Amino acid sequence: MSSSWRHVAMWVAVLAFVTTGGLAMAEDQPGCTVTVQPGESIQAAIDAASSGDVICLAEGEWEEHLSIEKSITLRGAEDGVTIRGYEANVPVVTVYFPAEGNEQKAVVLQELTITGGSGTGGAGLELKGAARAEAEDCTIFGNRSGVVLSDTARLTLSSCTITENRHGIELRDSARIAVQDGEINHNYSHGISVTDVAYAEFTDTSLSATQWGMGAEASGSAELVMVGCNVEGNNGVGLKVRNTAQVELIDCTITENGSDGVEVWDSAIAKLSGCSLSDHITGVVLSGGRVEITDSSISRNSLYGIWLTTNARATIVNSTISANGADGIQLGHEAEAAIKGTHVTANGRYGVALQEYQCADAQLFALLGITLDEEEKFAGQVVGMGNRIPGPDEPDGNREGAICPDELAFLMTEEGGELDRREEDPEG
C-alpha cells in the first residue's frame, strides 16, 4: 500500500476510533461524573473512577504525577488547568494498557496544560503498552520530552501545542500518532523523532523554531507523512530521513531552516508533492537514498537547489528549481536522475551540472571538502525531456550556462534522451 493510501486509511481508522471507541465528539460531550477541586487528588479520582467516567478539573494547578490505566476522560476547565510534575525521571502523565485487544478502550485528555517533567524519563505525556488516547486543546511544555510513545501505543492530538521541551515528540517501536492542527515549536533538541517501525502523520501542523537541533527526523524503518504542514526556522536541518525510513510530504512549506531543507541518507526514501522549499543552504540533499519530487518549487537556497551525491537517485517532474546560489541541480559521481517537465532557471551557476572537473567551482568544492581529479568523469545516469533550462543570454537564464557538460542538452528537447555512464556488471 502506498504512503498516500496509508495516510488516508489511518485517518479513517482514527475517525472510527473517535466515534466508536469512547472518545466524545466536541458537540456531544458527556457531563462530568465528578469534579476535582484544587487541593484534592486527581489520582484518587482516577483510581475511584469506572470505565467511561468523565473527571472534570476546576480551574487551578495540581502538583501530581498521574497514571491512567482505564478508559476515562480528564477534562480541564476552560479558564485553565495545569498539571505540574515534581519528581525527576517520572512522566507527568502516563497512559498504559497492558495488552492488545484494547482498541475500544481510550483515554481522553481535554484542555490541559502538562509541564514539569524532568530528568531521563521525564516526559510530559507518555503512552506505552497498548495504550489508546486522544488529547484535545492541550499544551505540553517545559518537559524533558513533550510526548513519548512506545510499544504499540496510539495517540491522536488535535489542536495541541508542544513547546519549550528538550524533545518535542518521540515515537519508537510500533507506536503511531496522528496530529491535526498542531503547533510544535521552540523545543530544544528536535521537534519530531520517529524511529524503529513507528508511523506518524501530521496534518496542518506547524513545526518551527527548534533551538538547537533539526525540525524532524525519521530513522530506522519508520514512516512519516506530513500534509499541509509548515517546517520553518529550525536551527538545523528542516527534515532528515535516514536508514530505511520513508517520508511523504504533501503540500508542505519548508523554509528558512538553519541548514538544509531536506536531507535523505542511506537507503531512505522521500516523496515531495506540491511542496515549496526555500532559503536554506541546499534545498534537498541526497547522500544515498532516493527522492521523488513532483509539482514542487525549490528556490533561493544559498548553495544548490538539489544535490545528489554518490549513489543517490532522484526523479524530478513538473517542478521549478530557481534562484539558487550555485547549480540548480548538482549530480554527484554515481548519481542517477530523471528530470522531466521541469523549469530550472535563474540559478547562480548552471541549471544542471555533473560533478566533473570542467563543471566544478574549484573554490566552492574546496570549501565542501571535495577534491576532483581532472580525469574523473561522472559515472551515473541522467534521463529526461521537456525541461526549460535557459542559458545566460535568455530570460531567467542560469548565470554560467544551462547545462554542463553539453552532453546534457537532450534535457531541453521534447524527445529527450539519456546519458548513461554506469559501468556494466562484469557478471552480466
N, C-alpha and C positions, 0 to 999 in steps of 0.2 A: 504494500500500500504506500502511495506517495505521501510526502510530508503534508501536502495541501489537503489531501483527503483525511490524513490522520488528525490535523488540527480541527477540521470540520467535525469529524467523528468525536473528538474529545469534547468539544463544546456541546454537542448533542447529548453526550453522556453526562456532562456537568448539569445541563438543564434538567435531565431526567433525575439526577441526584438531588437537585434543589427541590424539585416538585414532588418527588416520591420518597425522599429519604429523611423527612423530618425537618428540612430547612424551611423556615417560614418565609413566604414571599412578603416583601415590604408592605403591600397593600392589604395583607390578610394576616397580620401578626397576632398570635395568641396573646392573651393577657398574662400578667405576672402571676406566677404561682406563689412567690414570696418576694419581698423587697428587703434588701440588706442595707442597713444604715451605717454610716461611718462609725467606727468603734466596734462593730460586730464583725464576725469572721465570715468571709466569703467561703473559705474552705469548709467550714462547718455546714454552711448551707448546701454546698455541693455534695458533701457526704450524706446529708439527710435527704437529698432530692431523689425522686424517681425518674426513670427514663421519660423524656418528653417534657419535663418541667421547665419553666422559664424563671430564672433567677434574675431579678432586676436589682440594679445598684443605684442608690440615691447619689446625688451629686457629692463628690468628695474624693479623698485619696486613701488608699489602703497600702500598707507595707506587708505584703504577703507573697509567698510562692505557691501557686495553685497547681494541683494535679487533678486532671479530669479523665475519668475512665468510664463515663456513661454518657448517653445521648441527652444533652441538656442545651439550653440557650442561656448565655450570660449576656445580659443587655444593660448597657450603661445609660445613665440619664443624659439627655441632650445637653445639659449645662456643663458636663464634663466629669469623667470618672478616670482616675489614674490608679493603676496597679503598679506598685514600685517594689522591685526586688531588693533585698538587703543582704543576702548571703552569697558569697563568691562561689563560682563553679556550679551553680544551680540555675536552671531555666526559671524565668519568672512565671511562665505558664507552660505546662506540659500536658499534651493530649496523647493518651496511649490506649489503644485497643490491642489486646493480646494476640489475636489470630485473625486470619482471613474469614470471610463469611459475614463481615460486619458492614456490608455495603449500605444497608438500610439504617445503620446507626451513625449519628453525626453530632458534632458539637458546633454550635453557632456562637460566634463572638460578635457583638454589635456595639459600636460607638464606645470603644475602649481606648485608652492610652496605656501602653505597656512599656515600662522602662526599668533600668537599674540592673540588668543582667551583666555580671562582671566575671572575669577570670575564664579559664578554659571551661567550656560547657555552659557559659552564662548567656544563653540565648534569651531573647525576649519571648518568642513563641517557638516551641519545639514540638513537632509531631513525630511519633515513632511507632513501631509495630505496624498494625493495620489501621491506624487512626484515620478518621474521616472528619474534616472540619471545613467551615467557611467563616471568614472574617469579613465584616462589612463596616465601612466607615470607621476604620481603626487607624491609630497612629502608633507606630512601634519605633522608638528612638532611644538612643543612649545605652545600647547594649553591646556586649561582645559581638554577637551576631543578631541581626534583627529577626530572621526567620530561618529555622533549620528543619529540614525534612529528611528522614532516613527510612530504611526498610521499605515497606510498601505503602507508606502514608500518602494520603491525598488531601490537597488543600485548594480551595478557591479563595481568592482575595478580590473584593470588589470595593473600589473607591478607597483604597487604603494608602497610607503614606509610610514608607520605610526610610528613615532618615537618621543621620548622625550616629550610626552604629559603626563598629570596626568593619564588619562584613554586613552587606545588606541581606541577600537571600542566598542560602546554601542548600543544594539538593545533592543527595548521593543515594547509592543503592538503586532501588527501583521506584523511588518516590516520584510523585507527579504533582505539578502545580499549574493552576490556571489563574492568570492575573488580568483583571479588566479595570481600565481607568485608574491605573496606579501611578504613584509618584515615588520613585526610588532615587533619592538624591542625597548628596553631601555625606555619603558613607566614606570610610577612610580607605580601606584596602581594596575592595571591589564592590560593585553593585550587585552582580549576579554571578554565581558559580554553580554550574551543573556538571556532574561527573558520573562515573560508573555507567549505568544504563537508565539514568533518570530522564524524565521528559518534562519540559517546561514550555508553557505558551503564555505570551504576553500580548495583550490587545489594547491599543490606545493608551499606552503607558509611556511615561517619561523616565528615562534613565540618564541622570545628569550629575555633574559636579562631584564625581568620586575624587577624593582629595589627593590620593597617592597612587592607587593602582588603576586598573582598567575598568571600563564600564561593565562588560560581561565576558565570561569565559565558559566555553563548553569543551569538555575533555572526556577521556575515556571513550565510551561508545554512547554518550548522551545525545539527546536531541533537543534542540531549542528552536522554537518558532516565534517570530515577532511580527505582528501585523499592525500597521498604522502607528508604530512607535517612534519616539524621538530619542536618539542617543547623542547627547551633546555635552561638551565642556568637561569631559572626564580628563583627569590629568595624564593618564596613559593611553593605551590603545582603546578605541571605542569597543571593539568586539574581537576576541581571539578564539579561534577554533583549532583544536589540535587532537592528536592521536587519531581515532576513527570517528570522532564526533561529527554530527551533521547539524547544520543550521539553515533555516529558511527565513529570509527577510522579505516581507511583502509590504509595499507602500510605506517604507520607513525612511526617516531622515537621520543621517549620521553626519554630524558636523562639529567642527572646532574642538575635536579631541586633541590632547597634547602630543600624541604620537601618530600612528597610522589609524585610518578609519576601520578597516577590517584586515585581520591577518589570518591566513589559513596555513596550517603546518601539517607535516607528517602525511597521513592518508585521510585527512579530514575533508569534508565536502561542505561548501557554502553555496546557496542559491539566493540570488537577489533579483527581485522583480518589482519594477515600479519604484525603485529607491533613488534617493539623492544622497551622494557622498561629497563633501566639500571641506576645504580648509583644514587639511591635515598635512603631515609630512608626505605620505603617499596614501592615495585613496584606498587601494586594495593591494596587499602584498601576499604572494603565494610562495611559500618555501616548502615544496612538495604540495600535496593536496590538489583539490580540484574546485573550480568555481564556475558557476553558470550565471551570467549577468544578462538580464533581459529588460528592455524598456526602462533603463536607468540612466542617471546622469552622474558623472564623476568629474568634478571640476575644482579649480582653484587650489589644488594641493601644491605644496611648495616644491616637491620633487616629481614623482611620476603620478600619473593617473592610476595605472595598473602596472605592477611589476611582478613578472613571473621569473622566479629563479629556477635553478636546475630541477628538472623532473616535474615541474608544475604543469597543470593543464587548465585551460580556460576556454569557455565558449561565451562569446560576446555578441549579442544580437540586438538590433534596433535600439542602440543606446547612444549617448553623447559623451565623449571624452574631450574635455575642452579646458583651455586656460590653465593648464598645469605648468609648473615651473620648468621642468625638463621634458622628457618624452611623454606623449600621451599614453602609449603602451610600450613597455620595455620587456623584451623576451630574452631570458637567460639561456645558458648554453644548450640544455636539452629540453627546453620548454616546448609545449605543444599548444597551439591556439587556433581556434576557428573564429573568424571575425566577419560578421555579415550585417549589412544594412545599417552600419554604424557611422556616425559623424565624429571624426577625430580632428578637432580644429583648434587653432589659436594657442597651441602649446609652445613652450619656450624653446624646444629643440625640434625633434622630429615628431611626426604624428605616430608612426610605428617604427620601432628600431630594434634590430637584433643586437645582442651583446657581443659585438665584434670590434676589433681594433679600429677599423675605419669609421665606425659609427659612434665610438665612445667619446665622452667628455673626460679627458685624462685627469683633470683636476677633481672633477666630481667623483670619479671612480676611486681615486686615491683617498678621498675623504671617506668613502664607503668601504675601504679596505679591499678593493677588487683589483687584482693585477691581471692584465690581458697581454698575452703574447701576440706579436704581430701576425703570426701564422695561425693563430687559433681561430676556428670557424664555428659558427652556430651549428649544432648537431641535432636540432629538433625538427619540428614540423609546423608550418603555417598554412592554413587554408582559408579561403574567404572570397567574398564577392559583394558587389553593390555598395561599397563603402564610399563616403565622401571624406577624402583626406587631402585638403588643399596644400599647395606649396606656398612659399613665402611671397610670391607675387600675386596671389589670389586673395579674394576677400576671406577674412578669418583664417588666413594661412598659418601653417606651422612655421616657426621662425627660421629654422635651418633646413627644412625640407619636409616633403610629405612623408617619405619613407626612406629607410636606409637598411640594407643596400637596395639598389634599383631592382633587384630580383623580386621585390615585393610589390611591384607595380600592378600585378594582377588583382590585388585587393581593391583597386579602384575601378575595376571593369565589371560590367554586368554579367559576363560569362564566368568570371572568377578564375581561380586556378589554385595551384599548390606548390609550395616549396618544401620538399621532404629530404632532409639530410640525415635522417636516422640511419644508424648502421643496421644492416640486415643481420638477423640472427644466424650465427655461423652454423647452427644445427638445423636451420630451417631450409 
